[in-house]
Amino acid sequence: MDAPAHPRLALTAGEPAGVGPELLIRLAATPLAADLVALTDRGLLERAAARCKTSIRLIDDDRDDRRPREPGTLRVRHVPLGAEERPGQPDPRNAGHVLATLAEAADGCLGGRYAAVVTAPLQKSSINEAGIPFSGHTEFFAESARAEVVMMLASPELRVALATTHLPLSAVPAAITGERLKRVLRIVHAELQSKFRIARPRIAVLGLNPHAGEGGHLGREEIDVIMPTLDALRADGMQLLGPLPADTAFVPAQRERYDAVLAMYHDQALPVLKSEAFDRTVNLTLGLPFIRTSVDHGTALDLAGSGRADPASLIAAAQLAIRLASASSAHTA
């Protein structure tokens, strides 16, 4: 069978009581050059379309049907809810539904049925309240694929990867080890090559302390851990800048020198990225054997059910997934 003209993207709606279902409807109404398959409850999407006052034709997904998507249509692989959603009020009875959609997405990507998965936001607390240990999309997909992963946030102007993610600031210094930095930088380097087609990636590495430690006067992590690690990886052929002071690493003159940044902790670099391009920033999981992109915002429970949620970040996530999938397809053709 010939390959489809457009990549087939799996879409997950995330928390049923959040804005995710409405965002999927808004996305389906755009002329994206992709075949979209929503992995969720059909009735949930019907109700979301009514709230958005948007006419979308839902089509039961046939895995063998590779006809191009018509405007205003959305394929659906029905995954039933545990309980009908109440916008703004997450229900732990739907935890199984949410996890089932993620499992279908992971299995489909690993099995080659989908070129990528694009995820809407979920409510981790609701899943945990159902008695199911769960820490997030990234960890779920990493476990499904048995892969080591790195979180990257990307906008059209800037790519930022994280050495640590959701840790208390007091726990960050102990987590910045040479082993961790080597593992993360190797993944970032390899993914910039394979997914972004950058032959010789240039990665800027931020210091942990103010002024990158000021020669040891403001902390020794740069001297004792970061610099020796970068030197070892440079010897392996990586192009690494730093450790750079975070307060000057993002000025225009510096940005011309690198293709991506590795930040030591969550709030070290992401405020810069989000202040510049909040509605165009995409969460990308590096290290998976498939493409996964996501919105860079939460479930917006206060907006759920209003039909007014802004789909810009989900559209950006889908567009990036399309570009990466198309580049991958062209590279392997």
C-alpha positions in Angstrom: 0.0 0.0 0.0 1.3 3.5 -0.9 2.2 5.7 2.0 -0.3 8.5 2.7 0.4 11.9 1.2 0.0 13.5 4.6 1.3 12.2 8.0 -1.3 10.6 10.3 -1.3 12.3 13.7 -2.8 10.7 16.8 -4.5 13.3 19.0 -5.3 12.8 22.6 -7.8 15.1 24.4 -6.3 14.9 27.8 -8.5 15.7 30.8 -12.2 15.4 29.6 -13.3 18.2 31.9 -10.6 20.5 30.7 -10.2 22.5 27.4 -8.6 19.6 25.5 -11.7 18.3 23.8 -12.6 21.8 22.6 -9.0 22.4 21.4 -9.2 19.2 19.3 -12.4 20.5 17.7 -10.7 23.8 16.9 -7.7 22.1 15.5 -9.9 19.9 13.2 -11.5 23.0 11.8 -8.1 24.2 10.4 -6.7 23.2 7.0 -3.7 21.3 8.4 -1.9 19.1 5.9 -2.3 16.0 8.1 -4.7 13.1 8.7 -6.0 13.6 12.2 -7.2 10.8 14.4 -8.7 11.6 17.8 -8.3 8.9 20.4 -11.1 9.7 22.8 -14.8 9.4 23.4 -16.9 10.3 20.4 -19.7 11.8 22.5 -17.2 14.0 24.3 -16.1 15.5 21.0 -19.7 15.9 19.9 -20.5 17.9 23.0 -17.2 19.9 22.7 -18.2 20.8 19.1 -21.6 22.1 20.3 -19.9 24.2 23.0 -17.6 25.7 20.4 -20.5 26.2 17.9 -18.3 24.5 15.3 -19.6 22.0 12.8 -17.1 19.1 12.6 -18.0 15.7 10.9 -16.7 12.9 13.0 -15.7 9.7 11.1 -15.1 6.3 12.7 -11.4 5.6 12.0 -10.6 2.8 9.6 -6.9 2.0 9.9 -6.9 0.9 6.2 -8.5 4.1 4.9 -5.7 6.4 3.7 -7.8 8.9 1.8 -6.8 12.6 2.5 -8.7 14.3 5.3 -11.5 16.5 4.0 -11.8 20.0 5.6 -14.0 20.0 8.7 -13.6 16.3 9.4 -12.0 14.4 12.2 -11.4 10.6 12.4 -12.2 9.1 15.8 -11.0 5.9 17.5 -13.6 5.6 20.2 -12.2 5.2 23.7 -15.2 5.4 26.1 -15.4 7.7 29.1 -15.8 6.3 32.6 -18.4 9.0 33.3 -19.8 11.9 31.3 -17.6 15.0 31.7 -18.6 18.1 33.7 -16.6 20.9 32.3 -14.3 22.4 34.9 -14.8 19.5 37.3 -12.3 16.6 36.8 -13.7 13.2 37.7 -11.3 10.4 38.9 -13.6 7.9 37.2 -12.2 9.1 33.9 -8.6 8.3 34.9 -8.7 4.9 33.1 -10.1 6.6 30.0 -7.2 9.1 29.9 -4.6 6.4 30.3 -6.2 4.2 27.7 -6.0 7.0 25.1 -2.3 7.5 25.9 -1.7 3.7 25.6 -3.4 3.6 22.2 -1.3 6.6 21.1 2.0 4.9 22.2 1.1 1.5 20.8 0.0 3.1 17.5 3.2 5.2 17.1 5.4 2.2 18.0 3.4 0.1 15.6 3.8 2.6 12.8 0.0 3.4 12.5 0.7 7.1 13.5 3.5 9.3 12.4 3.3 11.3 15.7 1.2 11.9 18.7 0.0 15.4 19.7 -1.3 15.7 23.3 -3.7 18.1 24.9 -3.3 18.8 28.6 -4.3 16.4 31.3 -5.0 16.7 35.1 -2.4 14.6 36.9 -4.1 15.1 40.3 -7.3 13.5 39.0 -5.4 10.3 37.9 -3.6 10.1 41.2 -6.9 10.6 43.1 -8.1 7.4 41.3 -5.3 5.5 43.0 -3.1 5.3 39.9 0.5 6.5 40.3 1.1 8.9 37.4 3.6 11.7 37.0 2.9 12.9 33.5 2.8 12.4 29.7 6.6 12.4 29.4 7.1 9.7 31.9 4.2 7.6 30.5 5.6 7.6 27.0 9.1 7.0 28.2 8.0 3.9 30.1 5.9 2.7 27.2 8.9 3.0 24.8 11.5 2.0 27.4 13.4 5.1 26.5 15.4 7.7 28.3 13.9 11.1 27.5 14.5 14.8 27.8 11.9 17.6 27.8 12.4 20.3 25.3 10.3 23.5 24.8 10.5 24.9 21.3 9.3 28.1 19.6 10.2 29.2 16.1 13.0 31.3 17.6 14.4 29.2 20.4 14.8 25.6 21.6 15.3 25.0 25.3 16.0 21.5 26.8 16.0 20.8 30.6 18.6 19.0 32.6 16.0 18.7 35.5 12.3 19.2 35.2 9.8 19.4 38.1 12.1 19.5 41.1 12.1 21.8 44.1 14.8 24.4 43.6 16.5 23.1 46.8 16.9 19.6 45.1 18.4 20.8 41.9 22.1 21.1 42.8 22.4 17.5 43.9 20.6 16.4 40.7 23.2 18.1 38.5 25.7 15.3 38.1 28.2 14.6 35.4 26.3 11.4 34.5 23.0 13.2 34.1 24.5 15.9 32.0 26.2 13.5 29.7 23.0 11.5 29.3 20.9 14.6 28.6 23.4 16.2 26.2 23.8 13.1 24.2 20.1 12.8 23.8 19.7 16.4 22.8 22.6 16.2 20.4 21.3 13.1 18.7 17.7 14.4 18.4 18.8 17.7 16.9 20.5 15.6 14.3 17.8 13.1 13.7 14.6 15.2 14.2 15.7 18.7 13.2 18.3 17.6 10.6 21.1 19.7 12.1 24.3 18.0 11.0 26.5 19.6 13.7 24.4 20.9 16.5 25.6 23.7 18.6 24.3 23.5 22.2 24.7 26.3 24.7 24.9 25.0 28.3 23.9 27.3 31.1 25.6 27.4 34.4 23.7 26.6 37.6 24.8 29.7 39.7 24.6 33.4 39.0 27.3 34.5 36.6 28.0 30.8 36.0 29.6 30.7 39.5 31.9 33.7 39.1 35.0 31.5 39.1 33.9 29.6 42.1 33.0 32.6 44.3 29.2 32.0 43.7 29.3 28.2 43.7 31.5 25.4 42.5 29.1 23.3 40.5 30.4 24.8 37.3 34.0 24.0 38.2 33.5 20.6 39.8 30.8 19.2 37.5 29.7 21.1 34.5 33.0 22.2 33.0 34.7 18.7 33.2 31.6 17.1 31.7 31.5 19.6 28.8 35.2 19.0 28.2 34.7 15.3 28.0 31.9 15.6 25.5 33.8 18.1 23.4 36.5 15.5 23.1 33.9 13.2 21.6 33.1 15.8 19.0 30.2 17.8 20.4 30.0 21.5 19.9 29.2 22.9 23.3 29.2 26.5 24.5 29.5 27.2 28.2 28.8 27.1 30.9 27.2 30.4 30.1 25.6 32.9 32.6 21.9 32.6 32.2 21.3 36.3 32.4 23.2 37.0 29.1 22.7 33.7 27.3 19.6 34.8 25.5 20.7 38.2 24.1 20.6 38.3 20.3 24.3 38.2 19.8 24.5 34.9 21.8 21.6 33.3 20.1 23.4 33.4 16.8 26.0 31.0 18.2 23.8 28.0 19.1 20.9 25.8 17.9 19.6 24.9 21.3 20.1 25.7 25.0 20.4 23.3 27.9 19.1 24.8 31.1 19.8 23.4 34.5 16.3 23.8 35.9 12.8 24.5 34.9 12.5 28.2 35.7 16.0 29.2 34.6 15.1 29.5 30.9 11.4 28.8 30.4 10.3 32.3 31.5 12.3 33.8 28.6 10.7 31.4 26.1 7.2 31.8 27.3 7.3 35.6 27.6 8.4 35.8 24.0 6.2 33.1 22.4 3.7 31.6 24.9 1.1 30.8 22.2 3.7 29.4 19.8 5.7 27.3 22.3 5.6 23.5 22.0 6.5 20.8 24.4 8.6 18.2 22.6 9.8 14.9 24.2 13.3 14.0 23.0 14.6 10.4 23.1 11.4 8.6 22.1 11.4 6.3 19.0 8.5 8.4 17.8 7.5 12.1 17.6 5.5 13.5 20.5 4.5 17.1 20.8 2.2 18.9 23.2 0.7 22.2 24.2 2.7 24.1 26.7 -0.2 25.0 29.1 -2.5 23.3 31.5 -6.2 22.2 31.5 -7.6 25.7 32.0 -10.5 24.4 34.0 -11.9 27.9 34.4 -12.3 28.1 30.6 -13.6 24.6 30.0 -17.0 24.4 28.5 -17.0 28.0 27.4 -15.9 27.3 23.8 -13.4 30.2 24.1 -10.1 28.3 24.7 -7.3 29.5 22.4 -6.1 26.6 20.2 -2.9 28.4 19.1 -0.5 26.2 21.2 -2.2 23.0 20.0 -2.0 24.2 16.4 1.7 25.0 16.9 2.2 21.5 18.4 0.5 19.8 15.4 2.4 21.9 12.9 5.8 21.0 14.5 4.7 17.3 14.5 3.9 17.6 10.8 7.3 19.2 10.0 9.2 16.6 12.0 7.2 13.7 10.6 7.6 15.0 7.0 11.4 15.5 7.5 11.7 12.0 8.9 9.7 10.5 6.0 11.8 12.4 3.4 15.0 11.2 5.1 14.0 7.5 5.0 12.4 7.5 1.6 
